[in-house]
C-alpha cells in the first residue's frame, strides 16, 4: 500500500495496543535485568565473604596446630575425648 502524502496517519487502536504492549515488555525486561544484576552482585559479595571466612578458618586451624605441636609435639588428637596421643 502506497502512502499518498506526507500527512500524519492515525494507526488503529489494535496497532497502538501492540506498540504499547511491546514497549511495556521492554520496560519489564529492563527491570528484570536490573533486578538480576543486583541479585548477582549480592551473591558475588556473599561468595567473597564466605571465601574470606573460610580462608580465615584455615589460618586459625594452622595456628592452633602449631600451638599444639609446640606444646605436645607431633601426634594425634581425638577432638571428641580431648585425648592427645604422641607419635612414637
C-alpha positions in Angstrom: 0.0 0.0 0.0 1.5 3.3 -1.1 1.3 6.4 1.1 -0.4 9.2 -0.9 1.0 12.1 1.0 3.2 13.2 3.9 0.3 13.9 6.1 0.2 12.1 9.5 -1.8 8.9 9.6 -3.5 7.6 12.7 -2.8 4.0 13.4 -5.5 1.6 14.6 -6.3 1.1 18.3 -5.1 -2.5 18.0 -1.8 -1.4 16.4 -1.3 1.2 19.2 -2.1 -1.5 21.8 0.5 -3.8 20.2 3.1 -1.0 20.2 2.3 -0.2 23.9 2.5 -3.9 24.8 5.9 -4.3 23.2 7.2 -1.1 24.9 5.9 -2.3 28.3 7.5 -5.7 27.8 10.9 -4.0 27.1 10.4 -2.0 30.3 9.7 -5.2 32.2 12.7 -6.9 30.7 15.0 -4.0 31.6 13.7 -4.1 35.2 14.2 -7.8 35.4 17.8 -7.4 34.1 18.4 -4.8 36.7 17.0 -7.0 39.5 19.0 -9.9 38.2 22.2 -7.8 38.2 21.7 -6.6 41.7 20.9 -10.2 42.9 24.0 -11.5 41.1 26.2 -8.7 42.7 24.9 -9.6 46.1 25.6 -13.3 45.6 29.2 -12.4 44.5 29.6 -10.3 47.6 28.3 -13.2 49.7 30.6 -15.6 48.0 33.6 -13.3 48.7 32.6 -13.0 52.3 32.2 -16.8 52.7 35.6 -17.4 50.9 37.3 -14.9 53.2 35.8 -16.5 56.3 36.9 -19.9 55.0 40.5 -18.7 54.5 40.5 -17.2 58.0 39.3 -20.5 59.4 42.1 -22.4 57.7 44.6 -19.8 59.0 43.2 -20.2 62.6 43.4 -24.0 62.2 47.0 -23.8 61.2 47.9 -21.5 64.1 46.1 -23.9 66.5 48.0 -26.9 65.1 51.3 -25.1 65.5 50.4 -24.3 69.1 49.6 -28.0 69.8 52.8 -29.2 68.1 54.8 -26.7 70.1 53.2 -27.8 73.4 52.6 -31.5 72.9 54.8 -32.5 70.0 53.7 -34.4 66.9 50.8 -36.7 67.4 47.0 -37.2 67.0 44.2 -35.5 68.9 40.8 -37.1 69.4 38.6 -34.0 69.4 35.7 -36.0 71.0 37.6 -37.0 74.1 40.3 -34.4 74.1 42.9 -37.1 74.2 46.3 -36.5 72.6 48.4 -39.4 71.5 52.0 -38.6 70.8 53.8 -40.1 67.8 56.5 -42.6 68.6 
